[in-house]
Amino acid sequence: MSMIFFACVVRVRDGLPLSASTDFHFNQDFLECRKRLKALSSILAQYPSRGTAKGRDLSIHFLSSGDIACMAICSSNYSTIMAFCFLEELQWEFAASYDTTSISLASRPYAFLEFGL
């Protein structure tokens, strides 16, 4: 099935998760991909503003701008164009909802969970 399984918004400078969708997928491939996403989120500042980490069955797409990055775990056959369209919309909505000061001052994971991914 071609779809987005998980999405999150993280702070670029340190990878702090600010908001995320709910996890309903607990198979081993997904859990391994979540570990890769977490590791990647902590070093996003070293990468270009957009990219994809491809796996056999799942891929991680990321899009960063300013203080935040949006990341998604998708099935590998999900359209890359659609994934980045989703991430751009997510980033725009998050940036419109929260100012850079509140993002930079966030001190705990998922401080903006009410965002409702």
C-alpha positions as CSV (number, residue, x, y, z in Angstrom):
1,M,0.0,0.0,0.0
2,S,1.4,3.4,-1.0
3,M,1.0,5.9,1.8
4,I,2.5,8.1,4.5
5,F,2.8,6.2,7.8
6,F,4.3,8.8,10.1
7,A,5.1,12.5,10.1
8,C,6.8,14.8,12.6
9,V,8.1,18.3,13.0
10,V,11.6,18.7,14.6
11,R,13.8,21.6,15.6
12,V,16.8,21.6,13.2
13,R,19.5,22.7,15.6
14,D,19.1,19.7,17.9
15,G,16.5,17.4,16.5
16,L,14.0,18.0,19.4
17,P,10.7,16.6,18.3
18,L,8.1,19.4,18.4
19,S,5.0,17.5,17.2
20,A,4.2,14.1,15.6
21,S,1.5,12.0,14.3
22,T,0.3,9.0,16.2
23,D,2.1,5.7,15.7
24,F,-0.1,2.8,14.7
25,H,2.5,0.7,12.9
26,F,4.6,-1.6,15.0
27,N,6.2,-4.0,12.6
28,Q,9.9,-4.4,12.8
29,D,10.7,-2.5,9.5
30,F,8.7,0.5,10.7
31,L,10.4,0.5,14.1
32,E,13.8,0.4,12.5
33,C,12.9,3.2,10.2
34,R,11.7,5.3,13.2
35,K,15.2,4.7,14.8
36,R,16.8,6.0,11.5
37,L,14.5,9.0,11.5
38,K,15.4,9.9,15.0
39,A,19.1,9.6,14.3
40,L,18.8,11.6,11.1
41,S,16.7,14.3,12.9
42,S,19.6,15.0,15.3
43,I,22.0,15.8,12.4
44,L,19.7,17.5,9.9
45,A,21.7,20.8,10.1
46,Q,24.5,18.9,8.2
47,Y,22.3,18.1,5.2
48,P,20.7,20.0,2.4
49,S,17.2,21.5,3.0
50,R,15.5,18.5,1.5
51,G,16.3,14.9,1.0
52,T,15.3,11.3,1.0
53,A,16.8,8.3,2.8
54,K,15.6,5.3,0.9
55,G,15.0,1.9,2.4
56,R,13.8,-1.4,0.9
57,D,10.1,-1.0,1.9
58,L,10.1,2.4,3.7
59,S,11.6,5.8,2.9
60,I,12.2,8.9,5.1
61,H,11.6,12.3,3.4
62,F,12.7,15.5,5.1
63,L,12.3,19.2,4.3
64,S,13.9,21.9,6.5
65,S,13.6,25.6,6.5
66,G,14.7,28.0,9.2
67,D,14.3,26.5,12.7
68,I,12.1,23.5,11.8
69,A,12.2,20.4,9.6
70,C,9.3,18.2,8.7
71,M,9.9,14.5,8.2
72,A,7.8,11.6,7.0
73,I,8.1,7.9,6.8
74,C,6.4,6.6,3.6
75,S,6.2,3.4,1.7
76,S,9.0,3.3,-0.8
77,N,6.6,3.3,-3.7
78,Y,4.9,6.5,-2.5
79,S,5.4,9.4,-4.9
80,T,8.4,11.5,-3.9
81,I,6.6,14.6,-5.3
82,M,3.5,13.9,-3.2
83,A,5.6,13.4,-0.1
84,F,7.4,16.7,-0.5
85,C,4.0,18.5,-1.3
86,F,2.7,17.1,2.0
87,L,5.9,18.2,3.9
88,E,5.7,21.7,2.4
89,E,2.1,22.1,3.5
90,L,2.9,20.7,6.9
91,Q,5.8,23.1,7.3
92,W,3.8,26.1,6.1
93,E,0.9,25.3,8.6
94,F,3.3,24.8,11.5
95,A,5.3,28.0,10.8
96,A,2.0,29.9,10.5
97,S,0.9,28.6,13.9
98,Y,4.1,29.1,16.0
99,D,6.6,31.9,16.0
100,T,10.4,31.3,15.9
101,T,10.8,32.5,19.6
102,S,8.4,29.8,20.9
103,I,10.2,27.2,18.7
104,S,13.6,28.2,19.9
105,L,12.5,28.2,23.6
106,A,10.8,24.8,23.5
107,S,12.6,22.7,26.1
108,R,10.7,19.4,26.1
109,P,9.8,16.9,23.4
110,Y,6.5,17.3,21.7
111,A,5.9,20.8,23.2
112,F,3.5,21.5,20.3
113,L,1.7,18.2,20.3
114,E,-1.7,20.0,20.1
115,F,-0.7,21.0,16.5
116,G,-2.6,17.9,15.4
117,L,-0.6,16.1,12.7
